[in-house]
């Protein structure tokens, strides 16, 4: 049962909403109610973080993976997008810029929401229009020692940049290349973070000679080679070795057209 809310929600109401989340996400649940309650509880950071985590979970995994609610991940992405998920995530990001849990949750949510799906292009455009890319970069700067948040933020940038020259330009303009290389240097022994930084660098360079040149000029090749040497034994699918080799391939490729606008 949904909790009742007032214009100035109390902590008790926020707690009731968090307790109701499993039901809202269940086969008989109501994602529209979840997003509406997020709006009503917009001043409550714990409620926002819990809701964003729940939404992210509904969009995790491969595109044909059926979740407990009987829908595929693509179904859930489409529903959450159509119900205003991008707007809800952007609002939470802006309203709770100093809240670590909210920033981590919203980055994870955008990583999943903007990943490959039939709705990806429209989601990436809407996110750009609402300043989500700048918000992710701001979260990276504010919480640069938080490993979980940095990993989630790099994942969000990776998903938001795929196939979008305009989004890549926003990332570059916001200092994204420097941030990715700084992560490679600061967390050079952290496999998950190195993998996330390499994946984001790779996506940034795909289809863009300009971005390849920028990465090289910023010392990116050295950072990628160091990661490859450190984790040369990583044979996991899409792991550090895969991402490093892919990034080096992009550096050496050249001559390719930029990604399509969008």
LUMVEX-112856 format. One record per residue (C-alpha): residue in three letters; y, z, x. Coordinates in pm, 1 decimal, padded with zeros to 6 digits. Last residue first. Example, Ala and Ser with C-alpha at 12.3 -4.5 7.8 and 13.67 -1.06 7.14 Angstrom:
BEGIN
DRENBA   residu      north         up       east
DRENBA      SER   -00106.0    00714.0    01367.0
DRENBA      ALA   -00450.0    00780.0    01230.0
//
This chain:
BEGIN
DRENBA   residu      north         up       east
DRENBA      UNK    01281.3   -03121.1    02244.8
DRENBA      UNK    01363.7   -03386.6    02500.4
DRENBA      UNK    01058.4   -03559.8    02648.2
DRENBA      UNK    00939.2   -03437.2    02982.3
DRENBA      UNK    01104.3   -03598.0    03280.6
DRENBA      UNK    00963.7   -03920.4    03416.4
DRENBA      UNK    00738.8   -03905.1    03720.4
DRENBA      UNK    00826.2   -04030.6    04066.9
DRENBA      UNK    00714.4   -03716.5    04241.7
DRENBA      UNK    00353.1   -03605.7    04283.5
DRENBA      UNK    00350.4   -03382.9    04588.5
DRENBA      UNK    00522.8   -03087.7    04421.9
DRENBA      UNK    00319.2   -03135.5    04103.6
DRENBA      UNK   -00003.5   -03136.9    04304.1
DRENBA      UNK    00107.8   -02819.5    04477.0
DRENBA      UNK    00156.4   -02657.5    04135.9
DRENBA      UNK   -00189.7   -02768.2    04021.2
DRENBA      UNK   -00345.3   -02635.8    04340.8
DRENBA      UNK   -00171.3   -02302.1    04288.9
DRENBA      UNK   -00267.5   -02280.2    03921.7
DRENBA      UNK   -00635.2   -02355.6    03991.0
DRENBA      UNK   -00647.9   -02117.0    04284.9
DRENBA      UNK   -00475.9   -01841.0    04087.4
DRENBA      UNK   -00696.6   -01866.0    03779.2
DRENBA      UNK   -00727.8   -02145.2    03523.3
DRENBA      UNK   -01105.5   -02093.9    03519.4
DRENBA      UNK   -01198.9   -01811.7    03759.2
DRENBA      UNK   -01286.0   -01913.5    04114.6
DRENBA      UNK   -01048.7   -01673.6    04288.3
DRENBA      UNK   -01176.3   -01655.1    04646.7
DRENBA      UNK   -00865.7   -01817.4    04796.4
DRENBA      UNK   -00653.1   -01540.2    04645.8
DRENBA      UNK   -00432.1   -01454.8    04942.7
DRENBA      UNK   -00436.5   -01806.9    05088.5
DRENBA      UNK   -00347.4   -01972.4    04759.4
DRENBA      UNK   -00073.4   -01716.5    04697.4
DRENBA      UNK    00073.2   -01784.3    05041.4
DRENBA      UNK    00061.6   -02157.7    04978.0
DRENBA      UNK    00245.5   -02115.2    04646.3
DRENBA      UNK    00520.2   -01906.2    04802.6
DRENBA      UNK    00566.9   -02147.1    05092.0
DRENBA      UNK    00588.0   -02440.7    04852.9
DRENBA      UNK    00845.3   -02261.6    04639.7
DRENBA      UNK    01103.2   -02216.9    04910.2
DRENBA      UNK    01405.4   -02271.2    04686.1
DRENBA      UNK    01445.5   -02632.1    04801.7
DRENBA      UNK    01084.3   -02706.9    04703.6
DRENBA      UNK    01132.6   -02559.8    04356.1
DRENBA      UNK    01455.6   -02752.1    04306.1
DRENBA      UNK    01298.1   -03078.1    04416.0
DRENBA      UNK    01010.7   -03034.6    04171.5
DRENBA      UNK    01263.5   -02948.6    03902.1
DRENBA      UNK    01453.2   -03271.7    03958.8
DRENBA      UNK    01133.2   -03475.5    03968.9
DRENBA      UNK    01045.9   -03348.0    03623.1
DRENBA      UNK    00728.0   -03442.1    03435.0
DRENBA      UNK    00547.4   -03116.1    03507.8
DRENBA      UNK    00767.2   -02904.7    03735.2
DRENBA      UNK    00846.2   -02620.2    03493.6
DRENBA      UNK    00486.6   -02606.1    03373.6
DRENBA      UNK    00362.7   -02557.7    03730.8
DRENBA      UNK    00621.9   -02290.8    03801.9
DRENBA      UNK    00518.2   -02103.3    03484.7
DRENBA      UNK    00150.3   -02118.9    03580.1
DRENBA      UNK    00226.9   -02004.2    03932.7
DRENBA      UNK    00420.6   -01704.0    03804.1
DRENBA      UNK    00143.0   -01607.5    03560.0
DRENBA      UNK   -00129.1   -01641.0    03826.4
DRENBA      UNK    00072.5   -01432.2    04070.8
DRENBA      UNK    00120.4   -01169.3    03801.3
DRENBA      UNK   -00248.6   -01152.5    03714.1
DRENBA      UNK   -00364.7   -01144.2    04076.9
DRENBA      UNK   -00130.1   -00870.7    04191.3
DRENBA      UNK   -00119.5   -00877.4    04572.6
DRENBA      UNK    00191.4   -01096.1    04599.9
DRENBA      UNK    00380.6   -00887.9    04344.1
DRENBA      UNK    00727.1   -00894.8    04500.0
DRENBA      UNK    00698.8   -01238.8    04661.4
DRENBA      UNK    00538.7   -01428.2    04372.9
DRENBA      UNK    00767.6   -01243.5    04129.3
DRENBA      UNK    01072.1   -01349.2    04331.5
DRENBA      UNK    00948.9   -01709.7    04318.3
DRENBA      UNK    00934.0   -01696.3    03938.8
DRENBA      UNK    01276.8   -01532.8    03914.7
DRENBA      UNK    01436.7   -01784.6    04148.6
DRENBA      UNK    01299.5   -02070.6    03943.3
DRENBA      UNK    01416.4   -01908.5    03619.8
DRENBA      UNK    01777.6   -01869.6    03723.3
DRENBA      UNK    01918.1   -01908.9    03372.9
DRENBA      UNK    02012.2   -02273.3    03426.4
DRENBA      UNK    01654.0   -02347.3    03532.9
DRENBA      UNK    01511.7   -02186.5    03219.0
DRENBA      UNK    01760.9   -02367.1    02997.3
DRENBA      UNK    01677.1   -02699.1    03163.5
DRENBA      UNK    01307.2   -02633.6    03104.9
DRENBA      UNK    01382.4   -02577.4    02737.4
DRENBA      UNK    01560.6   -02912.1    02714.8
DRENBA      UNK    01284.8   -03095.5    02901.1
DRENBA      UNK    01030.8   -02970.0    02648.8
DRENBA      UNK    00662.9   -03060.3    02686.1
DRENBA      UNK    00558.9   -02707.1    02774.7
DRENBA      UNK    00866.4   -02494.6    02846.6
DRENBA      UNK    00827.2   -02236.6    02567.7
DRENBA      UNK    00463.5   -02168.0    02656.5
DRENBA      UNK    00536.7   -02105.8    03025.6
DRENBA      UNK    00847.5   -01902.9    02946.2
DRENBA      UNK    00643.7   -01679.4    02716.2
DRENBA      UNK    00370.6   -01636.1    02977.1
DRENBA      UNK    00630.8   -01541.3    03235.5
DRENBA      UNK    00765.6   -01282.0    02993.0
DRENBA      UNK    00419.5   -01138.3    02922.3
DRENBA      UNK    00339.3   -01101.1    03293.0
DRENBA      UNK    00679.9   -00944.8    03359.2
DRENBA      UNK    00626.7   -00701.4    03070.7
DRENBA      UNK    00283.8   -00593.5    03191.0
DRENBA      UNK    00400.6   -00554.1    03550.3
DRENBA      UNK    00711.5   -00352.0    03473.4
DRENBA      UNK    00916.3   -00368.5    03794.2
DRENBA      UNK    01144.1   -00651.0    03676.1
DRENBA      UNK    01237.1   -00470.7    03356.0
DRENBA      UNK    01602.3   -00568.3    03309.9
DRENBA      UNK    01582.0   -00902.5    03490.5
DRENBA      UNK    01264.5   -01013.7    03315.3
DRENBA      UNK    01406.4   -00898.9    02981.2
DRENBA      UNK    01719.0   -01107.1    03045.1
DRENBA      UNK    01503.1   -01411.2    03122.7
DRENBA      UNK    01316.5   -01361.2    02795.1
DRENBA      UNK    01642.8   -01330.9    02604.3
DRENBA      UNK    01783.5   -01644.5    02765.5
DRENBA      UNK    01476.5   -01832.3    02651.2
DRENBA      UNK    01501.2   -01681.7    02302.1
DRENBA      UNK    01856.2   -01801.6    02249.0
DRENBA      UNK    01816.6   -01885.7    01879.4
DRENBA      UNK    01842.8   -02262.3    01929.2
DRENBA      UNK    01585.0   -02247.2    02207.1
DRENBA      UNK    01339.4   -02062.0    01986.5
DRENBA      UNK    01392.6   -02314.7    01707.3
DRENBA      UNK    01321.0   -02604.9    01943.1
DRENBA      UNK    01010.5   -02437.9    02084.8
DRENBA      UNK    00877.8   -02362.6    01736.4
DRENBA      UNK    00936.7   -02719.7    01617.3
DRENBA      UNK    00746.6   -02858.2    01916.6
DRENBA      UNK    00460.1   -02609.8    01887.9
DRENBA      UNK    00377.3   -02653.4    01517.9
DRENBA      UNK    00059.1   -02860.2    01561.8
DRENBA      UNK   -00052.5   -02600.6    01818.2
DRENBA      UNK   -00024.0   -02549.7    02193.6
DRENBA      UNK    00146.5   -02220.5    02271.0
DRENBA      UNK    00485.4   -02129.7    02125.3
DRENBA      UNK    00357.2   -01848.0    01900.5
DRENBA      UNK    00123.1   -01702.9    02163.4
DRENBA      UNK    00373.7   -01665.9    02447.5
DRENBA      UNK    00638.4   -01584.8    02187.0
DRENBA      UNK    00440.1   -01282.2    02065.3
DRENBA      UNK    00372.2   -01162.2    02417.3
DRENBA      UNK    00743.7   -01181.2    02495.6
DRENBA      UNK    00820.2   -00992.9    02172.3
DRENBA      UNK    00574.9   -00718.8    02258.1
DRENBA      UNK    00702.8   -00665.7    02612.1
DRENBA      UNK    01064.3   -00663.0    02495.1
DRENBA      UNK    00986.8   -00421.1    02213.1
DRENBA      UNK    00797.3   -00182.2    02440.4
DRENBA      UNK    01073.4   -00181.5    02705.2
DRENBA      UNK    01355.1   -00104.6    02464.3
DRENBA      UNK    01689.5   -00187.2    02626.9
DRENBA      UNK    01729.0   -00525.4    02454.9
DRENBA      UNK    01642.4   -00376.2    02116.6
DRENBA      UNK    01865.5   -00570.4    01876.1
DRENBA      UNK    01847.3   -00896.3    02071.9
DRENBA      UNK    01469.7   -00906.6    02113.9
DRENBA      UNK    01408.9   -00782.5    01761.1
DRENBA      UNK    01631.8   -01056.2    01616.7
DRENBA      UNK    01462.8   -01324.3    01827.9
DRENBA      UNK    01118.5   -01212.4    01717.3
DRENBA      UNK    01214.9   -01208.2    01350.6
DRENBA      UNK    01383.6   -01549.7    01374.3
DRENBA      UNK    01081.2   -01701.8    01543.1
DRENBA      UNK    00851.5   -01543.0    01286.0
DRENBA      UNK    01048.0   -01677.0    00990.9
DRENBA      UNK    00778.8   -01720.7    00724.8
DRENBA      UNK    00716.6   -02082.2    00828.1
DRENBA      UNK    00651.8   -01978.6    01188.0
DRENBA      UNK    00414.2   -01698.4    01087.3
DRENBA      UNK    00224.3   -01933.7    00856.7
DRENBA      UNK    00195.4   -02210.2    01114.4
DRENBA      UNK    00084.4   -01973.8    01389.2
DRENBA      UNK   -00169.4   -01815.4    01154.6
DRENBA      UNK   -00320.6   -02147.9    01055.8
DRENBA      UNK   -00332.4   -02255.6    01421.5
DRENBA      UNK   -00515.6   -01931.9    01504.7
DRENBA      UNK   -00774.8   -02013.9    01243.3
DRENBA      UNK   -00783.6   -01818.4    00921.1
DRENBA      UNK   -01055.3   -01591.7    00780.5
DRENBA      UNK   -00851.5   -01273.9    00816.3
DRENBA      UNK   -01079.2   -01151.8    01094.7
DRENBA      UNK   -00973.5   -01441.1    01314.5
DRENBA      UNK   -01136.5   -01780.4    01343.1
DRENBA      UNK   -01097.1   -01937.0    01688.4
DRENBA      UNK   -01010.2   -02304.0    01651.6
DRENBA      UNK   -00683.5   -02293.2    01847.3
DRENBA      UNK   -00817.4   -02075.1    02127.0
DRENBA      UNK   -00712.5   -01714.1    02155.4
DRENBA      UNK   -00422.0   -01506.9    02028.4
DRENBA      UNK   -00211.3   -01585.8    01721.9
DRENBA      UNK   -00316.3   -01293.0    01498.2
DRENBA      UNK   -00288.0   -01060.9    01798.2
DRENBA      UNK    00071.7   -01166.5    01856.4
DRENBA      UNK    00160.5   -01080.4    01497.3
DRENBA      UNK    00013.0   -00731.4    01534.4
DRENBA      UNK    00193.0   -00675.3    01864.2
DRENBA      UNK    00519.2   -00788.7    01705.4
DRENBA      UNK    00466.1   -00544.1    01418.2
DRENBA      UNK    00397.9   -00253.4    01653.8
DRENBA      UNK    00701.1   -00335.0    01869.2
DRENBA      UNK    00930.2   -00361.1    01566.3
DRENBA      UNK    00805.1   -00034.0    01418.0
DRENBA      UNK    00860.5    00144.9    01747.0
DRENBA      UNK    01207.5   -00006.1    01780.5
DRENBA      UNK    01334.1    00109.6    01439.1
DRENBA      UNK    01669.6   -00054.7    01359.7
DRENBA      UNK    01504.4   -00368.4    01214.8
DRENBA      UNK    01303.4   -00167.2    00964.2
DRENBA      UNK    01407.6   -00373.9    00661.8
DRENBA      UNK    01366.8   -00697.2    00860.9
DRENBA      UNK    01026.0   -00592.2    00989.8
DRENBA      UNK    00936.8   -00504.9    00630.6
DRENBA      UNK    01004.7   -00861.9    00526.0
DRENBA      UNK    00791.7   -00988.4    00813.9
DRENBA      UNK    00497.9   -00769.5    00709.6
DRENBA      UNK    00544.6   -00853.7    00341.9
DRENBA      UNK    00526.2   -01226.1    00421.0
DRENBA      UNK    00217.4   -01157.1    00629.2
DRENBA      UNK    00041.3   -01014.3    00322.4
DRENBA      UNK   -00302.4   -00862.3    00351.0
DRENBA      UNK   -00622.1   -00936.4    00161.4
DRENBA      UNK   -00802.5   -01075.5    00467.3
DRENBA      UNK   -00634.2   -00805.4    00681.6
DRENBA      UNK   -00299.8   -00831.8    00863.9
DRENBA      UNK   -00104.4   -00628.4    00607.0
DRENBA      UNK   -00390.1   -00377.9    00596.4
DRENBA      UNK   -00388.5   -00328.5    00971.3
DRENBA      UNK   -00009.2   -00289.9    00960.0
DRENBA      UNK    00002.4   -00010.7    00701.5
DRENBA      UNK    00000.6    00272.5    00957.3
DRENBA      UNK    00291.4    00109.2    01138.7
DRENBA      UNK    00480.1    00083.1    00811.1
DRENBA      UNK    00420.4    00449.2    00732.1
DRENBA      UNK    00546.9    00547.2    01077.3
DRENBA      UNK    00864.1    00344.8    01021.2
DRENBA      UNK    00911.8    00511.3    00684.5
DRENBA      UNK    00874.9    00854.6    00842.1
DRENBA      UNK    01119.2    00757.1    01116.4
DRENBA      UNK    01374.2    00689.4    00846.0
DRENBA      UNK    01507.3    00357.9    00727.0
DRENBA      UNK    01879.7    00317.3    00659.1
DRENBA      UNK    01887.7    00050.2    00386.3
DRENBA      UNK    01590.2    00224.5    00226.4
DRENBA      UNK    01225.5    00136.1    00244.9
DRENBA      UNK    00916.7    00193.0    00030.8
DRENBA      UNK    00587.6    00181.5    00212.6
DRENBA      UNK    00342.4   -00091.6    00132.1
DRENBA      UNK    00000.0    00000.0    00000.0
//
